[in-house]
Amino acid sequence: RKLEGRSCTLFPRPISPAMAVTTWPFTPRGCASYASDGELNFEDEVTLRVSDGVATVTFTATSGEFPWGTRREEHRWSPVLVRALGRALDVVEERPHVEVLVVANEGRFWSNGMDLKFMDAHQGATLKDHGAKVNALLARVCCFPLPTVAALGGHWCALGGMMGLAFDYRIMASDRGFFFVPGVDLGLVYALVQVELMKAKLPADMHREVILFNSRRWSGADLLQRGAVDAAVAAPEVLPRALALAAVLRPKGRGPARLALGGIKRLMYRQVLDALDSGVDMGYGGRTHGVDRAPPLEGAGSEGELWVRVRSKL
């Protein structure tokens, strides 16, 4: 793949035809390819389009697998997706005319969590480094210096659930996808920054059922009723509703508000940043190697058998 028209951390300006003499078998790390309509593509995982002051980042992969076996459509947090989103955020922050960030998805997953198959295929320093980068990205989104909106057009689970919570506003599909965080059922102990993020973003009366017990799968209607999302609409309306909200939020991404918002978030979510600085990472001691998803909850609909039984005793 020729480098002509690309811009990246190695080449701060778009690469001229004379420079585009190298062929790559993959998108170079940190680089973005330009489509003819001005859309940026990062590692064939994330696209970025800016219109009327709103940056729309989309998780675009809907087919294929990574070499370690993870399906790309699940938008799991592999080093590839972490790099791609991080670079897209860099571009958003660098552009003074961008006032709001929206992150959406194609397919039936917004994000299905940490890439546990990648974790199984690697060890030692690679895993520690990846965990640190994932946690830093969570904190970065949480304290991003512009208004942020998650357009949740599919499942947002586990670490994907945490990432969705990191946004200022959440618009969720009412007819596609669930939210849940199944660490307990996978034998995982969350990183401290992940716990503090969930505590900061979820209503207090959801902490026990989400963080500790993973007692149910939460639909858009469930989360709207509890105040964990700001709207639940039919899947085709998720992105339009998110963009309409973003248009209203644009004044908070310009002028004095733009200079102040990031600092206010860092104070408001100080416990999240302190937890990140602590370096307390995830514990994998209870996890079974090769298992990358929790078993389905028994029972009909979004309410698992545990949740139904608990309620019957109260």
Long-range contacts (C-beta under 8 A, 24 or more apart in sequence): 1-25, 1-26, 1-27, 1-33, 3-28, 3-31, 5-33, 5-34, 6-31, 6-32, 6-33, 6-34, 7-31, 7-32, 7-34, 8-32, 9-87, 29-83, 30-83, 30-87, 32-87, 32-88, 32-91, 40-88, 40-91, 42-83, 42-84, 42-85, 42-87, 42-88, 43-80, 43-81, 43-83, 43-84, 45-72, 45-75, 45-80, 45-81, 45-84, 46-81, 46-84, 46-85, 46-88, 48-88, 48-91, 48-92, 50-95, 50-97, 50-98, 52-247, 53-97, 53-98, 53-99, 53-100, 53-250, 53-253, 53-254, 54-98, 54-99, 54-100, 54-101, 54-102, 54-243, 54-246, 54-247, 54-250, 55-92, 55-95, 55-98, 55-100, 55-101, 55-102, 56-102, 56-103, 56-104, 56-239, 56-243, 57-85, 57-88, 57-89, 57-92, 57-101, 57-102, 57-103, 57-104, 58-103, 58-104, 58-105, 58-106, 59-103, 59-104, 59-105, 59-106, 59-109, 59-110, 59-111, 60-106, 61-106, 61-107, 62-106, 62-107, 66-115, 66-117, 66-118, 68-115, 68-117, 68-118, 68-120, 68-121, 69-117, 69-121, 70-115, 70-117, 70-118, 70-292, 73-107, 73-108, 73-109, 74-109, 74-111, 74-112, 74-113, 75-105, 75-107, 75-109, 75-110, 75-111, 75-112, 75-160, 76-111, 76-112, 76-113, 76-114, 76-115, 76-116, 76-118, 76-159, 76-160, 77-111, 77-113, 77-114, 77-115, 77-134, 77-137, 77-159, 77-160, 77-163, 78-115, 78-118, 79-118, 79-130, 79-133, 81-115, 82-130, 82-133, 82-134, 82-137, 85-137, 86-133, 86-137, 86-140, 89-140, 89-141, 89-144, 92-146, 93-145, 93-146, 98-146, 98-253, 99-146, 99-147, 99-249, 99-250, 99-251, 99-252, 99-253, 99-254, 99-258, 100-146, 100-147, 100-148, 100-149, 100-246, 100-247, 100-249, 100-250, 100-252, 100-253, 101-144, 101-146, 101-147, 101-148, 101-149, 102-148, 102-149, 102-150, 102-151, 102-239, 102-242, 102-243, 102-246, 103-148, 103-149, 103-150, 103-151, 103-167, 104-151, 104-153, 104-238, 104-239, 104-242, 105-151, 105-152, 105-153, 105-154, 106-153, 107-154, 108-154, 108-155, 108-176, 108-177, 109-154, 109-155, 109-156, 109-160, 109-177, 110-150, 110-152, 110-153, 110-154, 110-155, 110-156, 110-160, 110-164, 110-177, 111-155, 111-156, 111-157, 111-159, 111-160, 111-161, 111-163, 111-164, 112-155, 112-157, 112-158, 112-160, 112-293, 113-157, 113-158, 113-159, 113-160, 113-161, 113-293, 114-158, 114-159, 116-186, 116-287, 116-291, 116-292, 117-292, 119-284, 120-289, 120-290, 120-292, 128-281, 131-191, 131-281, 131-282, 132-279, 132-281, 134-159, 135-191, 135-193, 135-194, 135-276, 135-281, 136-276, 137-163, 138-162, 138-163, 138-166, 138-193, 138-194, 138-197, 138-272, 138-276, 139-166, 139-193, 139-197, 139-269, 139-272, 139-273, 139-276, 141-166, 141-167, 142-166, 142-197, 142-200, 142-201, 142-265, 142-269, 142-272, 143-262, 143-265, 143-266, 143-269, 143-272, 143-273, 144-262, 144-265, 145-258, 145-261, 145-262, 145-265, 146-252, 146-253, 146-258, 146-261, 146-262, 147-246, 147-249, 147-250, 147-252, 147-253, 147-261, 149-242, 149-245, 149-246, 149-249, 150-242, 151-238, 151-239, 151-241, 151-242, 152-177, 152-179, 152-229, 152-238, 153-177, 153-235, 153-238, 153-239, 154-235, 155-179, 157-181, 157-182, 158-182, 158-183, 158-186, 158-294, 159-194, 162-194, 162-197, 162-198, 165-197, 165-198, 165-201, 165-202, 165-228, 166-197, 166-201, 169-230, 169-242, 169-245, 169-249, 170-223, 170-228, 170-229, 170-230, 171-229, 171-230, 171-231, 171-232, 171-233, 171-238, 171-241, 171-242, 171-245, 172-220, 172-223, 172-224, 172-229, 172-231, 172-232, 172-233, 172-238, 173-220, 173-232, 173-233, 173-234, 173-235, 173-238, 174-219, 174-220, 174-221, 174-232, 174-233, 174-234, 174-235, 175-220, 175-234, 175-235, 176-235, 177-220, 178-217, 178-218, 178-219, 178-302, 179-217, 179-218, 179-223, 179-228, 180-210, 180-214, 180-216, 180-217, 180-218, 180-294, 181-210, 181-211, 181-214, 182-214, 182-293, 182-294, 183-214, 184-212, 184-213, 184-214, 185-214, 185-294, 185-295, 186-286, 186-287, 186-291, 186-293, 186-294, 187-284, 187-285, 187-286, 187-287, 187-288, 188-282, 188-283, 188-284, 188-286, 188-287, 189-282, 189-283, 189-285, 189-286, 190-282, 191-275, 191-280, 191-281, 191-282, 192-275, 192-278, 192-280, 193-272, 193-275, 193-276, 193-278, 193-280, 194-282, 195-275, 196-271, 196-272, 196-274, 196-275, 197-269, 197-272, 197-275, 199-271, 200-269, 200-271, 200-272, 201-228, 202-228, 203-227, 203-228, 209-307, 213-306, 214-294, 215-304, 215-306, 215-307, 215-310, 216-297, 216-302, 216-303, 216-304, 216-306, 216-307, 217-297, 217-302, 217-303, 217-304, 218-302, 219-302, 222-302
